[in-house]
Amino acid sequence: MSLPFADLKIIDLSTVLAGPSVGTFFAELGAQVLKIEHPKNADVTRSWKLASEDASESVSAYFSSVNYGKTYLSLDLKNEKDYATFIDHVQNADILLSNFKKGDDEKLNVTDEQLRSINPSLIIGKITGFGNESDRVAYDLILQAETGFMSMNGTSTSGPVKMPVALIDVLAAHHLKEGLLIALLQRNQSNEIKTVSVSLYDAAICSLANQASNYLMEQHIPQRIGSLHPNIAPYGEIFSTKSNDLVTFAIGSNQHFEKLCSFLRCEDLITDDRFKENKDRVKNRMQLFEYLQEKIKFLETEMLLQEMHQRFVPAGEIKNLQAVFQEQAAQNLIRTETINGKETKRITSIGFQWK
């Protein structure tokens, strides 16, 4: 299959996760992606290693997760010769990615104006922390803290908890991909040339979705309720099976609830005024959990899930990553590549299929 971006050249000056993952996205779709790093201060994630990783290796698992299909070049843009080499690449590039702190583009002579004086057709993609005018240093943790995510995540006793992936970086990367794809379309259709800028802050706020509307419309401030859903029950309650596995349900409708109760032979709950409608189930979710757990604890996990799947009731086992990657469907999404002599693995950045 011919890849759609085989004719594109992208210069990736970005570091850490959000920007590099955008470069990887285009690389997977055929683009030539040149990642430029400072000779002495390379992408910091090369050093973000697990205790089990070899300290002498120049590549970490973290770095590998968002760098794939790229070529690498060490350049000091403050060095005249290196800068000239950089400019040579800019002349025939289509997109340039960066995540500079405010003012760094001027120090390095890579402002939009300077770059477009060399290549008027260059599309520029930028990741910032708190917007183009802010000089705050931004890491995903700080954004999760300041945009409400940590306040909602966790349990009533755990205190605020960050997501175990750099969620805001991932979200910002998706926004930048979308903006760049639109910019490419506009360039092709009308020769308009755009700079696309995405802040981690805006990406985070834009992703609050139903929780934002719950507050904006009802002044509801989400509390830490673990995996529970504020609007639906049972949804996110964690049940233990006879096999000592943990399972959960996403009962999004009365029909789901009726099917679940019928299978568990507790049909009386269907007509019980405490659980008859979703709003009632949310109000009395702890009592409902106790009733359902008494039934589920006698069932084998595999049988329970098979029965739920056959009845089209959303249910799943809570798996660790070892169990996840035993599944062929997950194996199919792994991409391998040798970088600096080290075999690396990551998950594809392409979550769609086309025919």
Summary of the structure (lengths in Angstrom):
residues: 355
radius of gyration: 24.6
end to end distance: 9.6
largest distance: 79.2
contacts: 1031
relative contact order: 0.10
helix: 41%
strand: 16%
